Amino acid sequence: MFAVMIVIYMWSFIMGMMGDVVDLFVQSTSGHIRVVNTEYLKREKMLPLNKNIANYQKVLDVVEKTPGVKLVTPRIKFGVLMEREGKNKPVFGIGIDPEKEEQAMNFSKKIIEGRPIMMGKEEANVGALFARDFGLKVGDTLTVVTQTAHGSISAMNLKVAGIFSFGAAAIDRRTFYMPIDKAQYLLDIPNRVTEIFVLLKNENKAPMIAAMLDKEINASGALKYKARAWQEQGFVFLWMMMAKYIYMTIYAIILFFASFTILNTMFMAVMERAKEIGMMKAMGMRNSQVKGVVLLEAAIIGFFSSMIGAFFGGAISYGLSVAGIAFGGGMEGVDMAIPMVMYGKFSLFYIFVGFLMGILFSIIAAIFPALRAAKFEPAEALREI
Amino acid sequence: MKFKKIFFWLGISLLFLGLGQTMVLAKALTGVEIIKKVDANQVYSTAYFEYEMRIHVGEEIRTKKLVSYMQGREKSFAEFVYPVRDKGVKYLFIGDNLWMYLPSVEKVIKIAGHMLRQSMAGSDMSYEDALEDRGLINKYEIKLEGEEKVEGRLCYVLALVAKVKKVTYYKRKLWVDKELFLPLQAELFAKSGKKLKIMKMGKIKKFGTRYVAMYMTMQDLLKRDSLTEVIINKVKFDLKIPEGIFSRRNLMK
């Protein structure tokens, strides 16, 4: 019962958590596909602005026309050192096309104060923790000092138009968005961007479409730009696989121990009823019938306890999916884009599978006692008491 | 008798001492003395330069023009006049401090720490290169390695190895013109022995008693296909410098 309950709510929670992390990563960072300069990939951590996509409009057009593509938007990611209490803190600036981002990540829904930035204006949207750390309010001026793609120091005053929250500390603390045209001027990369962000109608087709894009955008022959599917972009995929294995291991352990209890219970039941079984066998009950009775009993116990387990497990998982678990403080220091509040994913499928597994394991655990019962010699069994 | 002996030894030692001294005088200059002479050539009360930087990256060339005032070796001021993008960007060096004025945000920022190692205006030079040139004597063990010809001129070859920890380049190799005491070439190395930068000076012109290299190239070997040319178009020495030019307040003007 407990096993089923734990399995169901853990499953729902882990799936929910994985879903949240993947969604966030896809929206904020990887897209379903991301097109970048091949050289850029080699030193991506350094954000090399000079390894960009020239004449990006052309690439954009090609990608837009590719079947299966839902949305395409250009981005420029760059590093900025912000001074705070005499210390330099690295943050990320991202130049975006606000209208396209609205479709890509429901940008305006993430704005908790003020409004989204507008093209052509020297404005910024800053993360909630960013705003708190640097004491910024809507209407304040954010002075951005950075380096151009050529290495000159360049600066711009941006008006804080709004404050956003993705609910992930790594993003909310260290990111600000600005209009892409102004970012191009600030970084001295006219008509260039660092990446093209692509969302697809079907995310599972990403590797296939990425391979197709590689050919299309590099029609000239040399592999200048690279389209990468989100599954290829390291950490999220790894995270997903890892979570799956961890979950499966825990699941197995819990069910294994639970089976022992069932095994034990059934053994006791069989031993206690040795006399009855012996009598029934003496009266002509066949071995297979004895086995059947024991297994049936286990199945009935399994059915009811799994049902109770499924009910509570389902209730907890529903609770988690609504309220979530706030990692809050603990996650603020985490440098990965992981949501601070994680929600479970409530699904009847998980409950149903959990329930069936409960019954199945009960029956499997009863096989051994059933065999034992079938082996009773009627005469010996009757003598046992 | 005793006194005689003392006088005898005293005489002998004095003789040797004298001989020793004349021997030193006859010997060629030491590394330190050469650097001192180089420094002496570069001492001026005030100076004004107009120059341009041509930054080559691959096929691309970006040109930047600056004007600069200097007072001794302690203070200098530079302002971009071209291109429009950089116009009005100003630098102020005082001692080991460097401030930069950014007209687009009307702000003065201090360039310090790791920022000093960054490229100056995208060129092959770092801010530190401009600052650290001074005080080589205090930071490096200087050794004269021999003589070599550079561009047809005979030069002293000096090897400078850091004796303090806080230097960007662990080792420097300098070619100093034997006659003019002007460096004609320099190579800068990391501690691993890797060559980081090459500097070459040319087009030497005489101004009164001073010699000035009107052309310089610097190559940052860590950057691919990169080279910066510095061309001095105008030089004035010992002029009257507008008042307050070396103040931070002036940067904001």
Boltz contact constraints between the chains, C-beta under 6 A:
constraints:
  - contact:
      token1: [A, 143]
      token2: [B, 105]
      max_distance: 6.0
  - contact:
      token1: [A, 150]
      token2: [B, 122]
      max_distance: 6.0
  - contact:
      token1: [A, 151]
      token2: [B, 119]
      max_distance: 6.0
  - contact:
      token1: [A, 151]
      token2: [B, 122]
      max_distance: 6.0
  - contact:
      token1: [A, 152]
      token2: [B, 121]
      max_distance: 6.0
  - contact:
      token1: [A, 152]
      token2: [B, 122]
      max_distance: 6.0
  - contact:
      token1: [A, 155]
      token2: [B, 102]
      max_distance: 6.0
  - contact:
      token1: [A, 155]
      token2: [B, 104]
      max_distance: 6.0
  - contact:
      token1: [A, 155]
      token2: [B, 105]
      max_distance: 6.0
  - contact:
      token1: [A, 156]
      token2: [B, 104]
      max_distance: 6.0
  - contact:
      token1: [A, 157]
      token2: [B, 105]
      max_distance: 6.0
